[in-house]
Structures are given as structure tokens and as C-alpha cells.
Amino acid sequence: MTMKYTTAVSAGLLATTLSLNTFAALPGEGIAVQPLKSSIAEETFQTLLVMKGLEKLGYTVKDIQEVEYAAGHIALANGDATFMADHWDPIHVDFYEAAGGEAKLYRQGVYSTGALQGYLIDKRTADQYGITNIGQLKDPKIASLFDVNDDGKADLTGCTPGWGCEKVIEHHMDAYGLRDTVTHNQGAYSAIIADTLTRYKAGNPVLYYTWTPYWVSGELVPGKDVIWLEVPFSALPGAREDVDTALPNGKNYGFQANTQRIVANKTFTDANPAAAKLFEVMQLSSNDISAQNLRMKNGEDSEADIERHTNGWIKANQATFDGWIQAAMDAAK
């Protein structure tokens, strides 16, 4: 056997060995992961993106289980699930602490920033009656402008029970003296906001709660179609009672600006540094989330559609996605 041939064979064997070792070295090999998400269909996109990252690391990722936030945090703490990509900080702080906080849960890094929440009304009514603050709805005459069922009270399209935002709204109802003039309507948000949009398109006044990133503000554009209402003063429930909700621009919509974070079972992340690093370094812009959510609103809302949206995002941001995977692989060494 010639030296040239021996070298070639050796190189081939080495390449094969490295290839096998690389495959065998995937940190998630043989480990199952259980994702959770809330009932908000529009949170599937960011959840699926995390799942695809985990699959790239070799993890076996199960189908998403749907559960509301409070129960989801408990399930994660107990080890009944692995991660949730839609933990809102700080609005979910009570859920986080009740589930055991940092002793049971892992949340490092920020997945998406700049999430606003608050109350909005149609701009036409705001301009006509000079309404800029939710506190003005203490006046029965102002409140009656938003009366849908002829009971004399304003109808507020509110927050689905279990999301966390409903606690803030209920606290505001008392803090701002709105109980006698405003009804906080709760239910499946997608249904009640669709009814609100229908009323707006019919030329009727509307009063609603929403958040960004979400498709609603793409349909009812703040500053053009609707306006954010400020609040008389900061007032939050529970441990956040002394928190100032004023934004850097001086506006106060009654809710803290939130970040979306990935929260996971700490026992899992302690044993899986690659997954922990992935959860930490992933970042998604609120504009990308809103754009995908609007596509769902416009009819591209099937599982296949959302899968296609997610794959499309990865292809358009391949270097970023690959960077997340590399950072996770490095953490496993």
C-alpha cells in the first residue's frame, strides 16, 4: 500500500469518524421535550421557532400542549412540561413566584421586547368628546358612548381570564372608580375583539384592551384609527402596587412595558446546558411577530401555514438561527 493511498484512507476514516462523532455528539439526543403555550393561537409562531431550534440540537420535541399561563408555570415547575415561549415579564411575575420562582424555573435572556398593553378607543369619538384618559369614563355620559347593550354602562372588550391582564383591569376598575359606569367583558379574546372590530367598521364607538405585538394594532392603527387612553395614576395589583407604569415618553397607559421571555423547568436546564443557552440567546423582533400574526388574521392560520411562516423566517434569518445553534452547541462542550 502506497503512502499516498494510506493517507487517503486514513483521511477518509477520520472524516467518517468525525461525522459519526458529530452526529453522536448532538446534546439533545434521546431527550424528549414538552412545549407549552397559552390559548392565544398567535403565540404558536414563536413557540414553533424554539421547537425547531431544539430539534436542531437533537432533542425529540413533542406536540405543543395548550394551557393557560398560571397552570403552565406550575406544570413547568413540577416537571410536567419543559418550556413555554410566552412568559410575559412582569405581568406574569405572580405566576412565576407562585410556581416557585428561580428555585424551580429558568428564565435567562429576553426573547422579544417592547410589548405594550392598555386601553384604546376609536379616534373619531376621542376627538369629538376630548377623551384622552380612562378616568373620564367615570362620567356616565361619556361612558354611555361605549354602551353596547343599552344598560347605560360602557362595554370594555377586556382580557381572557387566566392571562394575567384581567387582574390589572379588575384592579383598575376599583382604583379609578369605574365599577358603576364600565363593564369589563371577558371571554375568548379572539371572539370579543372580532366583534369589536365589526362594530368599529360599522361606525360605532369602541373601547377595548389590547397588547402589542398583536394583529389588532395592524387593523386598528393607533394614532390613525384609534388612540391609547392614559390612566389617572399608576395602580397595579399585588407585589407591583408601588410600580410606576409611566413609559419613557411620559405616557402612562396603566401597564408596564413587558418583555416576552422563555421560561423552562430548571431541573431540565441544569441538566441540559445547550437548551438553556438556546433559551437565553434566542431573540425575535416584535415587528416580526406582528407581521406573522397579521398573516394569520388574514387567513393563513392553519398548522401548515404557521409551519411555513416559521421555516420562512429561519431561511430569511439563517445566519442568526445558526448562531443560536452554535452558541448552544458550544455551551454543551
ABEGO torsion letter per residue (X at the ends): XBAAAAAAAAAAAAAAAAAAAAAAABAABGBBBBBBBBABAAAAAAAAAAAAAAAAAGBBBBBBBBBBAAAAAAAAAAGABABBAABBOAAAAAAAAAAGEAAABBBBEBABBGBBBEBBBBAAAAAAAGBABAAAAABAAAAAAABAAGAGBBBBBBBBBGAGAAAAAAAAAAAAGAAAABBBBBEBAAAAAAAAAAAAAAGBBBBBBBBOBBAAAAABBBGAABBBBBBABBBBBEAAAABBABBAAGBBAGBBBBBBBBBBBAAAAAABAAAAAAAAABBBBAAAAAAAAAAAAAGBABAAAAAAAAAAAAAAAAAAAAAAAAAAAAAAX
